[in-house]
Every structure is written in structure tokens, then in C-alpha cells.
Amino acid sequence: MTNIAEAQLIALDWGTTSARAYLMGADGHTVAERSAALGIMQVASKAQAETQSLDEAFKATLTELCGDWLDNFENVPVIACGMVGSQQGWTEAAYRPVPANLADPEFGLASVEIAPGRTMQIIPGVLDLKELPDVMRGEETQILGAIDLAAVNADDSEEQLFLLPGTHSKWVKVSGRTITEFCTSMTGETFALLSTRSILSKLIEPAPSANWSAFDRGVKVSQSGEGAADLMLTAFSARTLVLTERLEKNEVSNYLSGLMIGAEIRSVLGKQATNDALSLTICGNKELSSRYTRALNIFGIDQVRELQGTAPRGIWAVASAQGLLQTASV
């Protein structure tokens, strides 16, 4: 579909720090998209600064992001995923417990009024109520989009492993279209804190490009006997290796990145992973995905698929399963 006038869905991936809007056609392809630093944190700040209610601030932000689409396509359904459905978001969409069928037409969507007589549906997140509980919002929709893009049959019981790297990386086991278990690693956030606010940050000098040698070194340390001790007992080496002149200051950031990503992989997959493990798909931005793929290769896993931009296809799949597209017309 190339004609924007044939739009069938307005989809939003609305997170903590950014919001992405997609205008989608009858074939599930994106025909227009926008993104802005208008995440729920910015909306909350705007509400406070302008003495608005949170509801008013969200409505104004939605208009700023895609108000013309809403005006031009009055009968097109609007649906969102991500932190917009959290307790800190527009309205809370209750978590679904695992096992969670991502395309189950029976699970309920939350809804919020965005204009008189018009609502936006919000996809709920997923909860793993184990001894140490885990939650996700938005990643479940990215996974569904990845499955849809890979043309995996909805009834297929094949087990797969999905990795969604980022501020809080998710490792998710899926059977067919059902999430069976998952875990979260705070690798991205911890790396940001260590590299900007800890004593390690005082030694970091910028590098013109990724230093893969330093990154690989960090990954290999995470595989070593010393790496088995724990990241809290190896991260300080990013300082001591510089002090003993065995690491350059412009290598510190990439060394620390490799060390932390390697520690995450080791914690999830073990010291020496193999290609006998489940099929692995990474859903994330290209630069970060390439780092994880490289680290996984060092661990012995070279069958890795990378996918970007899977959220809109996941939102489309949910909208289709929920019957929202059947009545969409312009």
C-alpha cells in the first residue's frame, strides 16, 4: 500500500522517554511514521510545568505528535503499546500473567478517551509472577511483530528465545506466540551510570568509533575464571587496567560495554553457549544489536537473527486479533 489515503490504523509505541507514531495500511505496512522525545516522563513534566492534569497533557502531546492524522482519518482506530499503559502513564493496562498468548483475542485492552466519542486502545504488558517477579511493557508487542515478520505460524509450538537489548534488556522464551518466561537485566542503565557518574567515568576519553578490540577483551574477561566471580568484582578492572597502563583511556567505554554485555550473556546462557540452544532473535536498534551479536559470537552462538522496527507490526497483529481493523474505514 502506497496511498496514504488508504490508512487503516494509527499505531503508537509510547515509552518512557520517546514516542513513535505509525500510520499503517491495509497490508500491515507503515506508510508514514514520526518520533519525538515525548515519552511519559516528558508528558508528566509538561503537566506539572503548565499546571495541567495528566489527561490534558497526554491529549495535547498526542495532538502534537499526530493530530493531523487523527483529524484526517476520523474513523481509523488508534492503539498504543508501551509505558503509556503503566501506572505512570495515561491509564493503566493491567498486566497479563505468563503464559501469555500475545495474539489472544480474549485478552482485554485498556482504553482512554482521546476526543469526544473517540478512544485509544492500550495493549497490556506481561507479568512473570515468579519468586522475583518480572514485568515488561512494549517488548511483548515487539516480539509479536518479530514473529509476524518471520512468518511463524500462530499455531506453531516451536520454542524461540528473544533478546530485546536496551536500558533494561529482556530475555524472553516464547512457544509459538505465547510468552512462557522471561528475565530482565539492567545492563543498559547500569552501564550509563558507571560510565557517567561513577569513578570509572573519570578515566573515560571519547573514541572516534567503536573499539572492537577493547569490546572483545571485555567479553572474554566475562567468560574467564575472573569473570565468574561477579560483575561487581570485575567492573573495577576498567579503572585498574588503566592505572597499570594495560588499557588506554579511550578504550575504557568499549571494554566496560563488552564486560557488562558478556556478564549478562553468561548469567542467562552460561559460560560456553552453543548453537544447540533455542533459535535466538534480537529486536533492538542496529548499533546495540550488533554489539550483542558480536558478544554472542564470542560465546559460541553464531546463528543470531537481528530485526529492527518490529513494534508497529506487533501492534497491527494485536489490532487484527482484537477485530479493530474489521470496521476501519476512511
Disulfide bonds with the S-S distance in Angstrom:
none
